[in-house]
Amino acid sequence: MIKTYSPKESEITHEWLIVDAKGQTLGRVATEVANLLRGKHKPIYTPHADTGDFVIVVNAEQVVVTGSKSDKKIYYHHTMHPQGFRQINFRDQLQKHPTWPLRDAIEGMLPHNRLGRALAKNLKIYAGPEHPHAAQQPKEYKLQYVRQTEESK
């Protein structure tokens, strides 16, 4: 009989990866980063364990959406006060809080339980190209789906 492999805590290694979101599509970046956080790119992936890596996303303010989503995509929240329902479109959200749309998309692709909350702590998002994690020696991660822009064609 074949036994199911389950990695031990000592066998799991967490690397630091850096992803550049400049000019990339929001959903494409979010799916790849969510897979890196879960550890689906590793052969020791286990659904109930944190086998993923730490991910640093830079240039989050330069992420794009296709079509007319910049005006039609709406983010909702409630302030928990009477009549506290608020909504804001993608373009305004990107100007007000440049990292929130990407964080919202990535965290929506993680499990909605304590594992997902733990994985979300391994995600670091920065609006510009600078980040304070040079001491961790992050490796550059090349995105699988690279958006072709007009100047790159």
C-alpha positions, 0 to 999 in steps of 0.5 A: 500500500502506498502511503501519503507523503506529508512534509515535516516542519524540518523539511519545509524551507521558505524562500523570499521571492520578489515579483515586479507587477509593473504593467501586469494585469491584476488577476494574472499577478494575483493568481501567480502570487497566491500559488507562490504563497500556498507553495503549489510550485513545490513538489512537497505541496500539502493543502493543509500546511504552509509550504509556500514562500514569502513574496514581495510585490513591488510596483503595485501602483502600476498594475493594470486591468483590462477593458473598462474595469478601471471605472466599473470595478467597485470595491465595497466596505462598511464602516460598521456605523449607521449608513456606513456603506462605502464604495469606490472604483478601481481607479480611485482606490489605486490612487488612494491606497495603491496596494489594496486592490492587489492585496484584496485580489490575492487574499481572495484566492487564499483559503478563508481560514486560519491557514489563509490568514497565516499565508497572508502574513507572508505577503509584502506589497509595496507601491513603488520599486523600493522595499526594506527586505534586502537583508532576506536576499530575495530572488527575482521571480519571473512571472509566467504570464507577462503582459505584452505592452505596445512598446514591447511588441 
